[in-house]
Amino acid sequence: MTQDAPGGAMTRNDEATPVDQTQPPVHGGETPVQDGEAPVGVGEPDAQERPEARLERAVYAAEHALIEYEIALETFRVEVENFSRLHHQKLGPVYARLDELDAQIAEARAARTGDPEDLRRAQEARAAVMPMPGVEELFHGWMDSDGISTEATAMLSGRSVRAPKRVRPSEEARRLYRELARRAHPDLAQDETERARREEFITRVNAAYALGDAEHLRELSAEWDAGPVPPEHQSSAAEELYARLEWLSQRREGLAALAQELEESAIGSMLRMAPDDPDRLLEEIAEQLLAQVAERERELAGLLE
């Protein structure tokens, strides 16, 4: 959402594009506007239509279709990130318990048989339980394998550190996010100053949505309503409109590549298995892991008898 774009858009602070609820949903129940579709009553042709009017309508439709696509992509990205984080926080101890049981089972079997191959397997299983210190340990939580940690970033920026409560934010949070994204999207800026203001604002909107913080999103909505109103859009020359359409097309291609990467990731593939309730999927994985723990414990008890 931070690339410079040629040309200008035609949206004021207090304008919000309505959503056509009849469109097929994508990830998380989003309903993006179809490409080439313009809201009813906007830019309708008349007998004295200017030469650039048709291009302006195409740009308007492409801009809003792109925004809807970005909204759907961002909501899915948030679910992928939240699922990954909650999976690690909630199920990490269960995975650790399984590793410990596997090591104890291998050690008990090796002690019973004395077989060199069993002894080797026991050593490997124990080594998996006691790995070498990772980046997180070496830097005491300030850095992880992806760089400076989320918690450290929050501390340095003065923001509070909070983990998401659910994979998918509440319906109210999703509604508020969609409304704010449509109104404050940086691609609707008419100049670089306005774009910078929108980018800073939408960054805060994205952060609030990732935490599912509906109250903060309401505060941000009120802040946007009280903000400055950009000047009225002046008609662009035909070449500027063509350049704008080309930029929008390239931007859409880039987002499509990002969407494909998310969907093909390990977490994205798991979320596609439960598009309606990703939080339930997390619960089902936990149930399967606990069943494996119980099975390992029975096996270990049998070896120790």
C-alpha positions in Angstrom: 0.0 0.0 0.0 3.0 2.3 -0.1 3.9 2.5 -3.7 3.8 5.9 -5.4 1.1 6.1 -8.0 0.6 8.5 -10.9 -2.6 10.4 -11.4 -5.2 11.1 -8.7 -8.3 9.6 -7.2 -11.7 11.2 -6.4 -12.6 10.4 -2.8 -13.1 12.7 0.2 -12.6 11.9 3.9 -16.3 11.6 4.5 -17.0 9.3 1.5 -17.4 5.6 1.9 -18.0 3.1 -0.9 -21.0 0.8 -0.2 -20.4 -2.9 -0.5 -22.4 -5.1 -2.8 -23.4 -8.0 -0.4 -24.5 -10.1 -3.4 -20.9 -10.6 -4.6 -19.3 -14.0 -3.8 -17.1 -13.9 -0.6 -13.4 -14.5 -0.5 -11.3 -15.2 2.6 -13.0 -14.3 5.8 -16.3 -13.4 4.1 -15.0 -10.3 2.2 -17.0 -9.0 -0.7 -14.8 -7.2 -3.2 -16.2 -5.2 -6.0 -15.8 -6.9 -9.4 -13.2 -5.5 -11.8 -14.6 -2.8 -14.1 -17.7 -2.2 -11.9 -18.5 1.4 -10.9 -21.1 2.3 -8.2 -24.5 3.2 -9.6 -24.8 6.9 -10.5 -21.1 7.6 -10.6 -19.8 8.9 -13.9 -22.8 7.9 -16.0 -22.5 9.0 -19.6 -24.6 11.9 -21.1 -25.0 13.5 -24.4 -22.3 16.1 -23.8 -19.7 13.7 -22.3 -16.1 14.9 -22.2 -13.5 12.8 -24.0 -11.8 11.8 -20.7 -15.1 10.8 -19.0 -14.9 7.1 -20.0 -11.3 6.9 -18.9 -12.2 8.5 -15.5 -15.0 5.9 -15.0 -12.5 3.1 -15.8 -10.0 4.5 -13.3 -12.7 4.9 -10.6 -13.8 1.3 -11.1 -10.2 0.0 -11.1 -9.3 2.0 -8.0 -12.1 0.7 -6.0 -11.8 -2.9 -7.2 -8.1 -2.8 -6.2 -9.0 -1.4 -2.7 -11.5 -4.3 -2.2 -8.9 -6.8 -3.3 -6.4 -5.3 -0.9 -8.9 -5.4 2.0 -9.6 -9.1 1.3 -5.8 -9.8 1.1 -5.0 -8.0 4.3 -7.8 -9.7 6.3 -6.4 -13.1 5.1 -2.8 -12.0 6.0 -4.0 -11.1 9.5 -5.6 -14.6 9.9 -2.4 -16.3 8.7 -0.3 -14.3 11.1 -2.7 -14.7 14.0 -3.0 -18.5 13.4 0.7 -18.9 13.3 1.2 -16.9 16.5 -1.6 -18.7 18.4 -0.5 -22.1 17.1 2.9 -21.5 18.6 1.6 -20.0 21.9 -1.1 -22.6 22.6 0.3 -25.7 21.0 4.1 -25.2 21.5 4.0 -26.8 25.0 2.1 -29.8 23.6 4.7 -30.3 20.8 7.4 -30.1 23.5 5.7 -32.8 25.6 5.5 -35.1 22.5 9.2 -34.6 21.9 10.0 -35.4 25.6 7.8 -38.6 25.5 9.4 -39.7 22.2 12.8 -39.3 23.9 11.8 -41.2 27.0 10.2 -44.0 24.9 13.4 -44.4 22.8 15.6 -44.4 26.0 13.4 -47.0 27.7 13.5 -49.2 24.6 17.3 -48.8 24.3 17.7 -49.7 28.0 15.6 -52.8 27.5 17.3 -54.1 24.4 20.8 -52.7 24.6 20.8 -52.7 20.8 23.3 -50.1 19.4 20.8 -48.9 16.8 18.2 -48.3 19.6 20.9 -46.5 21.6 21.6 -44.3 18.6 17.9 -43.5 18.2 17.6 -42.6 21.8 20.5 -40.2 21.6 18.9 -38.5 18.5 15.5 -38.3 20.2 17.1 -36.7 23.3 19.1 -34.2 21.2 15.8 -33.1 19.6 14.5 -32.2 23.0 17.5 -30.2 24.0 18.4 -28.2 20.9 21.2 -25.7 20.6 20.3 -22.1 21.8 18.5 -20.2 19.1 18.6 -16.6 18.1 15.7 -15.8 20.5 17.7 -17.1 23.5 21.0 -15.5 22.5 19.4 -12.1 22.3 17.0 -12.6 25.3 13.9 -12.2 23.2 14.9 -9.0 21.5 15.5 -10.7 18.2 14.1 -13.8 16.5 14.9 -15.5 13.2 12.9 -12.8 11.3 14.8 -9.9 12.9 13.7 -7.7 15.8 10.8 -9.3 17.6 7.3 -7.9 17.7 7.5 -7.4 21.5 10.8 -5.5 21.2 9.4 -3.3 18.4 6.4 -2.5 20.6 8.6 -1.6 23.5 10.8 0.7 21.4 7.8 2.4 19.8 5.8 2.8 23.0 2.9 0.6 22.0 1.4 -2.0 24.3 2.3 -5.7 23.7 -0.8 -7.8 23.2 -1.3 -11.1 21.5 -4.4 -11.7 19.4 -7.3 -13.4 21.1 -8.6 -15.2 18.0 -7.4 -16.1 14.5 -10.3 -14.2 12.9 -11.2 -10.8 14.5 -14.9 -10.2 15.4 -17.5 -9.3 12.8 -17.6 -5.7 14.2 -13.8 -5.3 13.9 -13.9 -6.6 10.4 -16.7 -4.2 9.4 -14.9 -1.2 10.9 -11.7 -2.2 9.2 -13.3 -2.5 5.8 -15.0 0.9 6.2 -11.8 2.6 7.2 -9.7 1.0 4.5 -12.2 2.1 1.8 -12.2 5.6 3.1 -8.6 6.2 4.0 -6.7 4.0 1.5 -3.5 5.6 0.3 -4.3 4.9 -3.3 -7.0 7.5 -3.1 -4.5 10.3 -2.4 -4.2 13.1 -4.9 -0.7 14.2 -3.9 2.3 12.9 -1.9 1.4 14.8 1.2 -2.0 13.3 1.4 -0.6 9.9 0.5 1.9 10.1 3.5 -1.0 11.1 5.8 -3.1 8.2 4.6 -0.2 5.6 4.8 0.5 6.6 8.5 -3.1 6.4 9.3 -3.8 3.0 7.6 -0.7 1.5 9.3 -2.5 2.2 12.7 -5.7 0.8 11.3 -4.0 -2.4 10.2 -2.3 -2.8 13.7 -5.7 -2.3 15.5 -7.4 -4.8 13.2 -4.6 -7.4 13.7 -5.4 -7.3 17.4 -9.2 -7.4 16.8 -9.4 -4.1 18.7 -12.9 -2.9 17.7 -12.8 0.0 20.3 -9.6 1.4 18.8 -11.0 1.0 15.3 -14.0 3.1 16.4 -11.6 5.7 17.7 -9.7 5.8 14.5 -12.9 6.2 12.5 -13.8 9.2 14.6 -10.3 10.6 14.1 -10.6 10.2 10.3 -14.1 11.9 10.3 -12.5 14.9 12.2 -9.5 15.1 9.9 -8.8 17.5 7.1 -10.8 17.2 3.8 -8.6 17.0 0.7 -9.4 19.4 -2.1 -11.8 18.5 -4.8 -10.4 16.4 -7.6 -9.5 18.2 -10.8 -10.0 16.4 -14.1 -6.9 14.6 -15.3 -5.5 14.6 -18.8 -6.0 11.5 -20.9 -2.4 10.5 -20.7 -2.5 10.7 -16.9 -5.5 8.5 -16.8 -3.9 5.9 -19.0 -0.8 6.0 -16.7 -3.0 5.5 -13.7 -4.7 2.5 -15.2 -1.4 1.0 -16.0 -0.2 1.5 -12.5 -3.3 0.0 -11.1 -2.9 -3.1 -13.3 0.7 -3.6 -12.2 -0.3 -3.1 -8.5 -3.0 -5.8 -8.9 -0.5 -8.2 -10.4 1.8 -7.7 -7.5 -1.0 -8.3 -5.0 -2.0 -11.4 -6.8 1.5 -12.8 -6.4 1.4 -12.0 -2.7 -2.0 -13.7 -2.3 -0.7 -16.8 -4.0 2.3 -16.9 -1.7 0.1 -16.6 1.3 -2.4 -19.3 0.1 0.4 -21.7 -0.7 2.2 -21.3 2.6 1.9 -24.0 5.3 -0.5 -21.9 7.4 -2.4 -20.6 4.4 -3.0 -24.2 3.2 -4.3 -25.1 6.7 -6.7 -22.1 6.8 -8.1 -23.1 3.4 -9.3 -26.3 5.1 -11.5 -24.3 7.5 -12.4 -21.0 5.8 -15.6 -20.5 7.9 -14.0 -21.1 11.4 -10.2 -21.1 11.6 -10.4 -20.9 15.4 -12.1 -24.3 15.4 -9.3 -25.7 13.3 -6.9 -24.7 16.0 -9.0 -26.5 18.6 -9.1 -29.6 16.4 -5.3 -29.7 16.0 -5.0 -29.4 19.8 -7.4 -32.3 20.3 -5.3 -34.5 17.9 -2.1 -33.6 19.6 -3.5 -34.4 23.0 -4.6 -37.7 21.7 -1.1 -38.4 20.5 0.3 -37.4 24.0 -2.1 -39.9 25.6 -1.0 -42.6 23.2 2.7 -41.9 23.8 2.2 -42.0 27.6 0.5 -45.5 27.3 3.4 -46.7 25.2 6.0 -45.4 27.7 4.1 -47.0 30.6 4.2 -50.3 28.8 7.9 -50.2 28.3 8.6 -49.3 32.0 6.6 -52.1 33.4 
